[in-house]
Amino acid sequence: MFNWLKQRLVDIVSWFSDIFVSIFHSLWDIIKDAVCWILDQFLGLASGVLNLIDVSGLSGFSNSWGSLPSEILTVMGLLGFGPAALIIVSACTIRLILQTVPFVRWGS
């Protein structure tokens, strides 16, 4: 009789343990989904804001490169002017964005 009672108690404890593990996994999935949802909403908002920016004025700037002689464009390409300009513009953009965030003014 004691073996039967012992086995039933072990089964009950095992059942509660399985329920606890299932609840923990479910809560973990809910937390992960909530974080992903918040990130998705934030990126959707950022995408909407970026779509509002009018960059049509930059098309005239890109057309002016065609008026340069081909030798100058070749030398600029060999020197890596395009990637260098991209790095500089990206750095300035990141600095501008960081300046707009409060408490992130790191010595500038």
Secondary structure, DSSP 8 states (H G I E B T S, - for coil): -HHHHHHHHHHHHHHHHHHHHHHHHHHHHHHHHHHHHHHHHHHHHHHHHHHHS--TTHHHHHHGGGGS-HHHHHHHHHHTHHHHHHHHHHHHHHHHHHHHSTT-----
